[in-house]
Amino acid sequence: MFYKHWKKIALTLTALFWAGCDDSSSSADVVLYGCPDDVCAPAPESSSEASTPSSSSSEEVKSSSSIAGESSSSIAEESSSSSEFPDVPRYGVIGCVPMDSSVTYFSEDYSADIAKMWKTEEAKHAAVDKIDSIKQTLAETPSCLENLREQLDKFVALYGAPTIIKNAVLSCDDGTIRPSEEYANFLKMKEEWEANKPALEKELQKLYEDKLKEIEEQINKCLNGDV
């Protein structure tokens, strides 16, 4: 009986043997991808280490807030000091306030062109006086002489409205009295005028003599009947 079924028994045993080998092999054969958790997992941070960055960040924020506060305070102080005397000229760090003062002048007094016009008019008036003197010696005054005198005796208005500098003088914190910017510009212009005045006076004198000579020639032509 046993002899008939020994092949079946042998096949069954062989199958069981290989089944046992497959189970042990599959349980032992584990594929690892990457580093195991128990080796590479980061260690938990302690409570003191975890709180350090937050504390440092708080200190940085506090420091920034303190700096911003100091900057705001500094700006506010500067703004307050700069608005102490609004619209008032300042000389460095010295504060100045305008005084109740004014200066009046004619700009024509500091113009070379106007000075030349005045010198020309002066020569004309001198010629009028000369014509009047000649008329006294004549029995009859020629019409050309009368016409010339009328032309020369015309009034010429050379002056306009005066210039007024208000608040020309400033009282400063250091006890000094200083000119305003507008008044300082006028003083500089006046100084330059005085410096150039000698050369201008020579030019004006020559202009006067040339103009008077020209008019005298016209008078002589009239008296001689050449007109």
Phi, psi and omega in degrees: 000310178300322183296326181290327187254013184293330179294318180295321180294321180294320179294322180295316179297320179296319180295320178295321180298312181292327176297320177294320179296318181297319181294318180291324181291319182289328180285331181273335184275093181247125181269125181258130175246116180081194185269137179299151183296324183287346180261314188260355180295134181294142179290141180296139180285142178285162182295328180288321179290323181293330183273345183297310179301320180297320179294318179296318179297322179295320179296320180295318179296318179296319180296318179297319179296322179295317179296317179297322179295317179295320179296317180297320179295320180295317180296319180297320179295318180295319179297320180294319182288325181288334180268010182294320177233078181292145176060029179238127179302143180237138178254096183065235179263004182269127178274140180228144178235145182290145176258163180281084183213154179211154179231132180243135177207160176259123181296334179297335180291347183237034179239125179294322180295318179294321178299322179292322178296319178297322181292324176294318177296325177297320178294323179296316180295325176295323179291324177298316178299322180292320178297317178299323179293322180291321182300329180291341181263357184253142176287324179222131182274125178300147181296326179297326179288322177295318179296320179296318180297319180297321179294321184283337187267011179289139181278134179243119178273114184252351184254139174254202180287147179287158174264131181244124175261110179273150181051051185289339185240141180243142175257124187252163184298332182276008177088002181267159175248125185232154178282151173290172182298317180295318180291323178297321177296320178296317180297323178293317178297320180294321179296317178295323178298314180296325180292325182268357186297318180303317179292324180292322181296322176297318179295321180292322179295319177295321179297319179297312182296319180293320180291318179296321178297320179297318180290321179298324177295322177294321178297315181297320178297321179295315181293330180275355180078020181274357183263000000 
